[in-house]
């Protein structure tokens, strides 16, 4: 046991993984977790962990608000139109509501334009409505909510979906659905290496990808998450369903070599 600890800390310092602690500390649920504990509890290879943490993107509060400001600046004429209203994408209590709240702090002068998504049916003719959200992943959840909104939106209303970030495939899927929504994002994930487990991704080896998929299967993750994309992504307050499962799954029971264990997530969703 002592020898294992010495080896772990040797690789931790040789690979300079300490530099990733600052990145991980951006996530509110990181707390007193450590990379060494993540390695020791889950038995991943140090080189694999290094590759994943190097690619990991955590959008903190400052970056999120700055990206909202960028979206506003790039679409200022639309935002400043007196016929434009701003709402949250998705049900009350979900990430869209959080982004709407962040927008209200960035632009307190826009308070009179903010409305609940349940009120869009009452908008005057020829209005614009901008729905805010944090992330567009597979696009399926977006389509599901657009279908719900279809019963409420006036036929003359021009709807927009503005997200902090999204995948090119997800954006395309919503566009191909032929809704009237026009989509804008501040950050787009469209490169093979943005999706760590995809065949064309070069970040991880085929063996490393298989190991991670095996872990996902072991902890029951892939069977329960149809939106998984293997993205090394988190916001400071939560992780999308599309993020790499071994990072945010936590306390999932599994058995290895006859020993019952619980998965140790570095950036757990529940904290």
DAZI-V844096 format. One line per field, one symbol per residue. ss: DSSP state (H for helix, E for strand, - for the rest). burial: # if it has 16 or more other C-alpha atoms within 10 Angstrom, else .. A space follows every 10 residues. Layout:
ss->???
burial->???
This chain:
ss->-HHHHHHHHH HHHH----HH HHHH------ ----HHHHHH HH---HHHHH HHHHH-EEE- HHHHHHHHHH HHHH-HHHHH ---EEEEE-- ----HHHHHH HHHHHH-HHH HHHE--HHHH HH-----EEE EEEEEE---H HHHHHHHHH- -------EEE EEEEEEEHHH HHHHHH---- -EEEEEEEE- -HHHE----- -----HHHHH HHHHHHHH-- HHHH------ E-EEE--E-- --E-HHHH-- --EEEE--EE EE-------- -
burial->.......#.. .#....#... ..######## ..####.### .....#.#.# .##.##.### ...##.###. ##.....##. ..######## ....###### ####...... ..#####..# ..#...#### ########## .##..#..#. .###..#### ########## #.###..... #.####.##. ..######.. #.##...##. .##.##.##. ##....#### ########## ########## ...#...... ..#######. .
